[in-house]
Structure formats: structure tokens, C-alpha cells
């Protein structure tokens, strides 16, 4: 089978490519990535010379380039997205363009080329903020809170419309918060880990009691492959880790595992519209496809800490330029950033 993997130089995409090349000797992969701030070919150095792997630089909104890259492929696995909630709040236009228009462009190409399988990689955030004790299953309403999650919900609905209207053989995965190696350090867990390694404050939004369902990226990659190969057309599949913890609890666990003082915790002003709780029900994955998470949160956190501790060169590379300016704008100068957005909304 020949796969077009969009966004394969990003965090989950690059882990998926390495997983596929190790698990499926008869698969070929084309990695189609624009290489924005979070796309990093250093994530794939170990497979760069693999004859079954090819990299193509391209934008998923460019219909001509998309069709050229997709031609001859049997399936598409669509990871490419602007995925950071804060960035979507401060600059929503690129998020809508990439996540909605880009998905539309891919769907049109897949329809024209009669692609045999289209897998949309989505997120638990499309279900929105869940009350205590409530778990979202695949039939739950989509109630996104941010421009990012709204764009992913819109893309999911586009995918399902192409199944119904055009008969496109598409499926969707919605995973919970991923963590693991090669994650860009603006995201919560790698930010906490890398700051703790350097004895820097760990910024926690609001009271830090937001609850998230943590899933190791390797478990997600296994689940995505299960859905690609065995998922039913037109269906969505939740992939969660079943480890729901408050952000402050995770931060404290990291400090304990890294032998750092709790005084490094630093509470900062919350972001607008911040969801308090995500939680997935994943019986469908378990009962239909036989998938379950295999990596416990404790083991996964230890593994991830060790990975960042031992990959100084990779971390230095991704922190150049854009990451530094982003960190200063949204964490070090949190008060002024919130004032700016508030003034803009009032204006």
C-alpha cells in the first residue's frame, strides 16, 4: 500500500511514519508537509534514507501540488493542521485556511483520483467542554470552543459529507491529548518538562485544574493504523488514554519525577474560553478493532522526560527564532498579550 501522509514532519505525523515503516514492510510513504514552525525534518532523520519513504514539500491548500503528490497513492492519512489553541485565538485566519480549506482541497483531490481510503486525524476538542463525570463517545454533539477546535469540527463534517454525497471511503479518528518524543515545546507537557530541566518556572493557566485525557503518541499511532486498515467507512473512532488528570497534578508529577521543587509552579492568567475538561469513551475502538492503550501514564512520562533530557540538539534546533518569540509573547508577557486581545475585541 502507498500512503500520502500530510503533516508528516510534525509531532504525531512523524511518530506515525516511523511506526508504519517499522510495522508494515510492504507500505510506501510520501510525507507531504509545508514545514511551518512545528514541521521539522529532524524528526525523521533516522528514516530519511529509507527507500520506502519520500518527502515532498507542499501546502495542502495548493490543489495542483496536492493532486500531483496524491496521484498513485492508495490512501491518505491527513495529519496536517494548525493545532495550537492559543495560536488560533490570537491568529484565527491561518487556522481556518489550513484546517478547513486544506481539508477540502485534499478531499477534492481524493475524490478525483478515486483514493481507496481517506483518514481524517481529528481531536477530542471537537466535543467541547465536558461536565464532571461526562465522557464523550462518537455520537456526542460537536460543541467546539476555540477557532482551532471549530475548524477541526468543520473539517470532520466536510469529511462525513463527502462520504454521504460522493461515496468517498473516509474514516475519522479523534484522539485525546498526545505526548511523547518530538513534540514541539509550546505544547503543555514538553513545555513543563523542558522548563523543569532548566530550572525555569512552569506556567499553568488559571488554577491549573483543567482536566485532560493523556495518551502516549505510540498508542495513538497504533490506533490510527488499526482504523486505517479495519475501521468502517463513514465512522469516527475515539482514541483516548483513559488517564484523566488535572494539569497541576501532571506538573507536580513531572517535578517529582525530575527531582525539582514545587516552587517552580507559576500560575498565569487563563486564556479566553479555556475548556475545563476533556474525556473520551473509547469502547468502539476496543470492541470493534481490539485496540487498547498499552503505555501507562507513569511509564510514558518517565520515557518522555528521558527523551527530552537526551535530545539537546533537537531541542535547541526547534527553539530557535519562532519558538522564542512565541514563548515571550504568550507566557513571559502574558498580561500585555491578554490586554492586547481584549482591546482588539472591544475595538
C-alpha positions in Angstrom: 0.0 0.0 0.0 1.2 3.5 -0.8 0.2 6.2 1.7 0.2 10.0 1.4 0.8 11.3 4.9 0.1 15.1 5.2 1.9 16.9 8.0 4.3 14.0 8.5 7.1 16.2 9.8 5.0 17.2 12.8 4.8 15.5 16.2 2.1 12.8 15.7 2.8 12.6 11.9 6.5 11.8 12.3 5.8 9.3 15.0 3.2 7.6 12.7 5.7 7.5 9.8 8.3 5.8 12.0 5.7 3.4 13.3 4.4 2.4 9.9 7.9 1.8 8.5 8.7 -0.4 11.4 5.4 -2.3 11.5 4.5 -2.6 7.8 7.3 -3.7 5.5 5.0 -3.6 2.4 3.9 0.1 2.8 5.4 3.0 1.0 5.0 6.6 2.4 5.0 10.0 0.9 5.4 12.7 3.6 3.7 15.9 2.3 4.5 18.8 4.6 4.7 22.6 4.3 7.3 22.7 7.1 5.8 25.5 9.1 7.1 26.3 12.6 6.1 22.9 14.0 7.2 20.8 11.0 10.7 19.6 11.5 12.5 17.1 9.2 14.9 16.4 12.1 12.0 14.3 13.5 12.6 11.9 10.6 16.4 11.8 10.3 16.5 8.1 11.1 14.2 7.1 8.2 15.3 9.8 5.7 17.2 7.3 3.6 14.6 4.5 3.7 13.7 3.7 0.1 10.0 3.3 1.1 9.9 6.9 2.4 9.7 10.1 0.3 9.4 13.7 1.4 7.6 16.3 -0.7 7.4 19.9 0.5 3.9 21.3 -0.2 0.9 23.2 1.0 -2.4 21.3 1.5 -4.2 24.3 0.2 -2.4 24.1 -3.1 -4.7 21.9 -5.3 -2.2 21.3 -8.1 0.6 20.2 -5.7 -1.8 18.1 -3.7 -3.1 16.2 -6.7 0.4 15.7 -8.0 1.6 14.3 -4.7 -1.5 12.1 -4.2 -1.5 10.6 -7.6 -0.7 6.9 -7.4 -1.5 6.6 -3.7 -3.9 4.1 -2.3 -4.8 6.0 0.9 -4.4 9.4 2.6 -3.7 9.9 6.3 -4.4 13.6 7.0 -2.5 15.0 10.0 -1.6 18.4 8.6 -3.2 21.1 10.8 -2.6 24.3 12.7 -3.1 22.7 16.1 -2.3 25.1 18.9 -5.3 26.6 20.6 -3.5 29.8 21.7 -2.3 30.5 18.2 -5.8 30.0 16.9 -7.2 32.6 19.4 -4.6 35.3 18.5 -4.4 34.5 14.8 -7.5 32.5 13.7 -7.2 33.1 9.9 -4.4 30.7 9.2 -6.1 28.0 11.3 -9.3 28.2 9.2 -7.4 28.3 6.0 -5.3 25.2 6.8 -7.8 23.1 8.7 -10.9 23.7 6.7 -9.8 24.8 3.2 -6.8 22.4 3.3 -9.0 19.5 4.2 -11.4 20.5 1.4 -8.6 20.6 -1.1 -7.4 17.1 -0.1 -11.0 15.7 -0.3 -11.4 17.1 -3.8 -8.2 15.5 -4.9 -9.0 12.2 -3.2 -12.4 12.2 -4.9 -11.0 13.0 -8.4 -8.3 10.3 -8.0 -10.6 7.7 -6.5 -8.4 7.2 -3.5 -9.3 4.0 -1.7 -9.1 5.3 1.9 -9.1 8.8 3.5 -8.3 9.0 7.2 -9.0 12.3 8.9 -7.0 12.8 12.1 -9.1 14.9 14.5 -9.2 15.7 18.2 -11.3 15.3 21.3 -11.6 19.1 21.5 -14.4 19.0 18.9 -16.7 17.7 21.7 -16.0 20.8 23.7 -16.0 21.4 27.5 -17.5 18.4 29.3 -19.1 18.5 32.8 -17.6 16.4 35.6 -18.4 12.7 35.1 -19.4 13.0 31.5 -17.5 11.2 28.7 -17.8 11.9 25.0 -18.4 9.0 22.7 -18.6 9.2 18.9 -22.3 10.1 18.9 -21.8 13.1 21.2 -22.6 16.5 19.9 -19.8 18.6 18.5 -19.5 21.7 20.6 -16.1 23.3 19.9 -15.0 26.3 22.0 -12.0 27.7 20.1 -11.3 28.7 16.5 -8.9 25.6 16.4 -11.5 23.1 17.6 -14.2 24.7 15.5 -12.0 24.3 12.4 -11.4 20.7 13.2 -15.1 20.0 13.7 -15.8 21.8 10.4 -13.2 19.6 8.7 -14.7 16.4 10.3 -18.2 17.4 8.9 -16.7 18.0 5.5 -15.2 14.6 5.5 -18.5 13.0 6.5 -20.4 14.9 3.8 -18.0 13.5 1.2 -18.8 10.0 2.4 -22.5 10.6 2.2 -22.6 12.7 -1.1 -19.7 11.3 -3.1 -19.2 7.9 -1.6 -15.6 8.7 -0.5 -14.3 5.9 1.7 -13.3 8.1 4.6 -12.9 7.5 8.4 -12.1 9.8 11.3 -10.0 9.4 14.5 -10.4 11.7 17.4 -7.6 11.4 19.9 -7.1 12.9 23.4 -4.0 14.9 24.5 -0.9 13.2 22.9 2.5 13.3 24.5 5.9 11.7 23.8 9.1 12.3 21.8 9.4 15.0 19.1 6.6 17.2 20.4 7.1 20.9 19.8 7.8 22.6 23.2 5.0 25.1 23.0 2.6 22.3 24.0 1.8 21.6 27.7 3.8 18.5 28.5 7.1 19.3 26.7 6.9 22.9 27.9 6.7 21.7 31.5 9.5 19.1 31.0 11.9 21.4 29.2 11.4 24.2 31.7 11.9 21.9 34.6 15.1 20.5 33.1 16.4 24.1 33.0 15.1 25.0 36.5 12.7 27.5 34.9 9.1 28.3 36.1 6.3 26.0 34.8 3.5 28.2 33.6 0.0 27.0 34.5 -3.1 28.7 33.1 -5.6 29.9 35.8 -5.9 27.5 38.7 -4.3 24.6 36.8 -7.3 22.3 37.4 -8.2 21.8 33.7 -8.6 18.1 33.2 -7.2 16.3 30.1 -7.1 12.7 29.0 -3.4 11.8 28.3 -2.4 9.4 25.5 1.1 8.4 24.6 1.7 9.1 20.9 2.9 5.5 20.3 -0.5 4.2 21.5 -2.2 6.7 19.2 -0.2 5.6 16.2 -1.1 2.0 16.8 -4.8 3.1 17.0 -4.6 5.1 13.8 -3.1 2.2 11.9 -6.0 0.0 13.3 -8.6 2.5 12.0 -6.8 2.9 8.6 -6.8 -0.9 8.0 -10.0 -2.0 9.7 -12.2 1.0 10.5 -15.7 1.2 9.0 -16.2 3.8 6.3 -18.1 6.9 7.5 -17.4 6.2 11.1 -15.4 8.2 13.8 -13.3 6.4 16.4 -12.2 7.9 19.7 -8.7 7.1 20.8 -8.0 8.0 24.4 -5.5 7.1 27.1 -8.1 6.7 29.9 -5.7 8.7 32.1 -7.6 11.9 33.1 -5.6 14.2 35.2 -5.6 17.9 36.2 -2.8 20.0 34.6 -1.5 20.9 38.0 -1.4 17.3 39.0 0.6 16.4 35.9 3.0 19.3 36.6 3.6 18.1 40.1 4.2 14.5 38.9 6.8 15.8 36.5 8.5 17.8 39.2 8.6 14.8 41.4 10.0 12.5 38.7 12.6 15.1 37.8 13.5 15.9 41.4 12.6 19.6 41.1 10.9 21.7 43.7 7.2 22.5 43.6 8.1 26.2 43.9 8.7 26.2 40.2 4.9 26.1 39.5 3.9 29.5 38.2 0.2 30.3 37.8 -0.5 32.7 34.9 -3.7 34.3 33.6 -6.0 31.9 31.9 -6.6 32.0 28.2 -10.0 33.1 26.8 -12.6 30.4 26.5 -10.4 27.7 28.1 -12.2 24.3 28.3 -12.1 22.8 31.8 -12.5 19.1 30.9 -12.0 16.6 28.0 -12.7 13.0 28.5 -13.3 10.2 25.9 -15.2 7.0 25.9 -13.3 4.5 23.7 -15.4 1.3 23.8 -15.8 1.5 20.0 -12.1 1.1 19.4 -11.8 -1.7 21.9 -14.9 -3.7 20.8 -14.7 -3.2 17.1 -10.9 -3.1 16.5 -9.4 -4.7 19.6 -7.3 -1.6 20.4 -6.4 -0.5 24.0 -3.7 1.8 25.3 -0.6 -0.1 26.3 1.7 2.6 27.9 0.7 3.7 31.4 0.9 7.4 32.2 3.7 6.9 34.7 5.8 4.9 32.3 5.1 7.3 29.4 6.0 10.3 31.5 9.3 8.8 32.5 10.1 7.8 28.9 9.2 11.3 27.7 11.4 13.0 30.3 14.3 10.8 29.4 13.8 11.6 25.7 13.9 15.4 26.2 16.8 15.1 28.6 18.8 13.1 26.0 18.0 15.2 22.9 19.6 18.6 23.5 20.5 19.2 19.8 16.9 18.6 18.7 15.5 20.9 21.4 18.0 23.7 20.6 17.0 23.5 16.9 13.3 23.9 17.4 13.7 26.7 20.0 15.4 29.0 17.5 13.5 32.1 16.3 9.8 31.5 16.2 9.6 29.4 19.4 11.4 32.1 21.4 9.2 34.9 20.2 6.1 32.9 20.8 7.1 31.9 24.4 7.9 35.6 25.2 4.6 36.8 23.8 2.2 34.3 25.3 3.9 33.3 28.6 6.6 35.8 29.7 4.4 38.8 28.7 1.1 37.2 29.5 -0.6 40.3 30.9 0.2 42.5 28.0 -0.9 39.8 25.5 -4.3 39.5 27.2 -4.6 43.3 27.3 -4.0 43.5 23.6 -6.5 40.9 22.6 -9.1 42.4 25.0 -8.6 45.8 23.5 -8.9 44.4 20.0 -12.2 42.7 20.9 -13.6 45.9 22.4 -12.5 47.9 19.3 
